[in-house]
Amino acid sequence: MIAGVCVAAGTARADYTPLTAIEVRAGSGVAVGGGAGISIWRVAPVNLSLRGEYAFLAEPWTSAYGGLLIEAGTRVGYGFDAGVRVRPSGSRWRVAAGARAVVAPYGVYGPTFAVGACGGIAGSRTRLCADGEVAAFLWGGDLPDGRVAGQAVLGLGIQFDAW
């Protein structure tokens, strides 16, 4: 499904990747948490983010990203995320590993991993992107002692060349 969204987006070259880009992204999925031996599954908060990305290695195309995020659900949290993304040459696919921190008004922190793809919009330097992302919140004052929470999210975004 992720690849289908991006391949259907257009016929731009698969090997084109910007040196610097800005991505606006939204996503949701499932969240898991709990305590006392019980797991609680629910709809994950909607994640909204604005990310900047800068490529620092050409083969394989590797970039660093970072940005601001908002989690909006039964409550609202603000934070940031950052990581490294790799795109195999000549491919629409991308793989990322990073970290997310929601810092206000509550705190949860942990690693993230994502796999997705982008497809260009014909005649422009804009791409539609879709990523499946998992986050494991291992630390933070919002977690019960000795507990971990997590999310699995499908994110959809629009990426623009910055230069």
TORBAVEX-272104 format. One record per residue (C-alpha): residue number from 1; x, y, z. Coordinates in nm, 3 decimals, always signed. Layout:
BEGIN
+------+---------+---------+---------+
| resi |       X |       Y |       Z |
+------+---------+---------+---------+
|  NUM |       X |       Y |       Z |
...
+------+---------+---------+---------+
END
This chain:
BEGIN
+------+---------+---------+---------+
| resi |       X |       Y |       Z |
+------+---------+---------+---------+
|    1 |  +0.000 |  +0.000 |  +0.000 |
|    2 |  +0.279 |  +0.244 |  +0.091 |
|    3 |  +0.458 |  +0.183 |  -0.238 |
|    4 |  +0.131 |  +0.204 |  -0.432 |
|    5 |  +0.055 |  +0.553 |  -0.299 |
|    6 |  +0.399 |  +0.678 |  -0.396 |
|    7 |  +0.431 |  +0.504 |  -0.733 |
|    8 |  +0.087 |  +0.631 |  -0.835 |
|    9 |  +0.193 |  +0.986 |  -0.743 |
|   10 |  +0.380 |  +1.044 |  -1.066 |
|   11 |  +0.650 |  +0.957 |  -1.307 |
|   12 |  +0.941 |  +1.160 |  -1.172 |
|   13 |  +1.282 |  +0.994 |  -1.176 |
|   14 |  +1.317 |  +0.736 |  -0.899 |
|   15 |  +1.683 |  +0.827 |  -0.845 |
|   16 |  +1.625 |  +1.197 |  -0.778 |
|   17 |  +1.671 |  +1.291 |  -0.414 |
|   18 |  +1.715 |  +1.650 |  -0.292 |
|   19 |  +2.021 |  +1.774 |  -0.106 |
|   20 |  +1.799 |  +1.964 |  +0.137 |
|   21 |  +1.423 |  +1.915 |  +0.181 |
|   22 |  +1.133 |  +2.011 |  +0.403 |
|   23 |  +0.858 |  +1.760 |  +0.482 |
|   24 |  +0.513 |  +1.820 |  +0.630 |
|   25 |  +0.372 |  +1.496 |  +0.770 |
|   26 |  +0.065 |  +1.356 |  +0.948 |
|   27 |  -0.001 |  +1.007 |  +1.076 |
|   28 |  -0.185 |  +0.782 |  +1.317 |
|   29 |  -0.215 |  +0.415 |  +1.397 |
|   30 |  -0.219 |  +0.204 |  +1.713 |
|   31 |  -0.060 |  +0.260 |  +2.053 |
|   32 |  +0.010 |  +0.007 |  +2.326 |
|   33 |  +0.083 |  +0.063 |  +2.694 |
|   34 |  -0.030 |  -0.071 |  +3.026 |
|   35 |  +0.075 |  -0.191 |  +3.363 |
|   36 |  +0.009 |  -0.462 |  +3.622 |
|   37 |  +0.047 |  -0.732 |  +3.356 |
|   38 |  -0.224 |  -0.587 |  +3.129 |
|   39 |  -0.161 |  -0.443 |  +2.782 |
|   40 |  -0.394 |  -0.171 |  +2.662 |
|   41 |  -0.430 |  -0.115 |  +2.286 |
|   42 |  -0.589 |  +0.203 |  +2.152 |
|   43 |  -0.581 |  +0.445 |  +1.860 |
|   44 |  -0.252 |  +0.635 |  +1.860 |
|   45 |  -0.261 |  +1.013 |  +1.883 |
|   46 |  -0.245 |  +1.196 |  +1.552 |
|   47 |  +0.120 |  +1.288 |  +1.490 |
|   48 |  +0.183 |  +1.612 |  +1.301 |
|   49 |  +0.540 |  +1.707 |  +1.213 |
|   50 |  +0.749 |  +1.957 |  +1.022 |
|   51 |  +1.094 |  +1.817 |  +0.938 |
|   52 |  +1.405 |  +1.943 |  +0.768 |
|   53 |  +1.643 |  +1.701 |  +0.597 |
|   54 |  +2.002 |  +1.738 |  +0.476 |
|   55 |  +2.190 |  +1.478 |  +0.268 |
|   56 |  +2.550 |  +1.420 |  +0.373 |
|   57 |  +2.644 |  +1.105 |  +0.179 |
|   58 |  +2.577 |  +1.027 |  -0.188 |
|   59 |  +2.613 |  +0.647 |  -0.202 |
|   60 |  +2.391 |  +0.518 |  -0.062 |
|   61 |  +2.198 |  +0.845 |  -0.035 |
|   62 |  +2.204 |  +0.920 |  +0.338 |
|   63 |  +2.056 |  +1.218 |  +0.514 |
|   64 |  +1.998 |  +1.353 |  +0.863 |
|   65 |  +1.652 |  +1.480 |  +0.954 |
|   66 |  +1.502 |  +1.663 |  +1.245 |
|   67 |  +1.190 |  +1.852 |  +1.325 |
|   68 |  +0.911 |  +1.961 |  +1.551 |
|   69 |  +0.610 |  +1.745 |  +1.628 |
|   70 |  +0.269 |  +1.766 |  +1.786 |
|   71 |  +0.078 |  +1.467 |  +1.925 |
|   72 |  -0.294 |  +1.540 |  +1.925 |
|   73 |  -0.542 |  +1.301 |  +2.084 |
|   74 |  -0.719 |  +1.304 |  +2.419 |
|   75 |  -0.439 |  +1.544 |  +2.517 |
|   76 |  -0.181 |  +1.743 |  +2.323 |
|   77 |  +0.196 |  +1.703 |  +2.350 |
|   78 |  +0.484 |  +1.888 |  +2.186 |
|   79 |  +0.831 |  +1.768 |  +2.107 |
|   80 |  +1.086 |  +1.687 |  +1.840 |
|   81 |  +1.236 |  +1.399 |  +1.648 |
|   82 |  +1.567 |  +1.341 |  +1.470 |
|   83 |  +1.741 |  +1.061 |  +1.290 |
|   84 |  +1.922 |  +0.926 |  +0.985 |
|   85 |  +1.753 |  +0.815 |  +0.664 |
|   86 |  +1.898 |  +0.596 |  +0.386 |
|   87 |  +1.764 |  +0.566 |  +0.031 |
|   88 |  +1.901 |  +0.289 |  -0.191 |
|   89 |  +2.020 |  +0.431 |  -0.526 |
|   90 |  +1.759 |  +0.434 |  -0.800 |
|   91 |  +1.480 |  +0.347 |  -0.557 |
|   92 |  +1.177 |  +0.526 |  -0.415 |
|   93 |  +1.222 |  +0.337 |  -0.085 |
|   94 |  +1.367 |  +0.491 |  +0.230 |
|   95 |  +1.462 |  +0.349 |  +0.570 |
|   96 |  +1.510 |  +0.560 |  +0.883 |
|   97 |  +1.626 |  +0.515 |  +1.242 |
|   98 |  +1.601 |  +0.791 |  +1.499 |
|   99 |  +1.459 |  +0.913 |  +1.826 |
|  100 |  +1.144 |  +1.094 |  +1.937 |
|  101 |  +1.095 |  +1.309 |  +2.245 |
|  102 |  +0.762 |  +1.449 |  +2.359 |
|  103 |  +0.868 |  +1.708 |  +2.615 |
|  104 |  +0.562 |  +1.916 |  +2.710 |
|  105 |  +0.332 |  +1.899 |  +2.898 |
|  106 |  +0.433 |  +1.536 |  +2.959 |
|  107 |  +0.752 |  +1.351 |  +2.877 |
|  108 |  +0.815 |  +1.029 |  +2.685 |
|  109 |  +1.132 |  +0.944 |  +2.492 |
|  110 |  +1.257 |  +0.661 |  +2.277 |
|  111 |  +1.386 |  +0.519 |  +1.949 |
|  112 |  +1.199 |  +0.508 |  +1.619 |
|  113 |  +1.232 |  +0.299 |  +1.303 |
|  114 |  +1.055 |  +0.364 |  +0.972 |
|  115 |  +1.028 |  +0.217 |  +0.622 |
|  116 |  +0.854 |  +0.398 |  +0.341 |
|  117 |  +0.865 |  +0.536 |  -0.010 |
|  118 |  +0.827 |  +0.865 |  -0.196 |
|  119 |  +0.697 |  +0.935 |  -0.545 |
|  120 |  +0.749 |  +1.257 |  -0.736 |
|  121 |  +0.470 |  +1.473 |  -0.867 |
|  122 |  +0.534 |  +1.506 |  -1.241 |
|  123 |  +0.683 |  +1.838 |  -1.343 |
|  124 |  +0.775 |  +1.949 |  -0.991 |
|  125 |  +1.033 |  +1.900 |  -0.718 |
|  126 |  +0.765 |  +1.785 |  -0.476 |
|  127 |  +0.712 |  +1.429 |  -0.358 |
|  128 |  +0.432 |  +1.243 |  -0.182 |
|  129 |  +0.570 |  +1.014 |  +0.087 |
|  130 |  +0.426 |  +0.734 |  +0.299 |
|  131 |  +0.606 |  +0.565 |  +0.590 |
|  132 |  +0.527 |  +0.291 |  +0.838 |
|  133 |  +0.692 |  +0.391 |  +1.165 |
|  134 |  +0.726 |  +0.226 |  +1.505 |
|  135 |  +0.828 |  +0.409 |  +1.822 |
|  136 |  +0.917 |  +0.255 |  +2.158 |
|  137 |  +0.891 |  +0.497 |  +2.450 |
|  138 |  +1.141 |  +0.360 |  +2.699 |
|  139 |  +1.188 |  +0.662 |  +2.924 |
|  140 |  +0.989 |  +0.952 |  +3.062 |
|  141 |  +0.785 |  +1.077 |  +3.351 |
|  142 |  +0.460 |  +0.982 |  +3.179 |
|  143 |  +0.540 |  +0.608 |  +3.192 |
|  144 |  +0.458 |  +0.393 |  +3.494 |
|  145 |  +0.771 |  +0.257 |  +3.667 |
|  146 |  +0.924 |  -0.032 |  +3.475 |
|  147 |  +0.685 |  +0.005 |  +3.178 |
|  148 |  +0.729 |  +0.074 |  +2.809 |
|  149 |  +0.476 |  +0.223 |  +2.567 |
|  150 |  +0.480 |  +0.208 |  +2.190 |
|  151 |  +0.316 |  +0.322 |  +1.869 |
|  152 |  +0.286 |  +0.186 |  +1.516 |
|  153 |  +0.189 |  +0.468 |  +1.280 |
|  154 |  +0.124 |  +0.513 |  +0.908 |
|  155 |  +0.248 |  +0.860 |  +0.816 |
|  156 |  +0.168 |  +1.050 |  +0.497 |
|  157 |  +0.365 |  +1.354 |  +0.394 |
|  158 |  +0.455 |  +1.606 |  +0.127 |
|  159 |  +0.826 |  +1.675 |  +0.077 |
|  160 |  +0.952 |  +1.995 |  -0.091 |
|  161 |  +1.302 |  +2.075 |  -0.215 |
|  162 |  +1.458 |  +2.347 |  -0.004 |
|  163 |  +1.754 |  +2.378 |  -0.248 |
+------+---------+---------+---------+
END
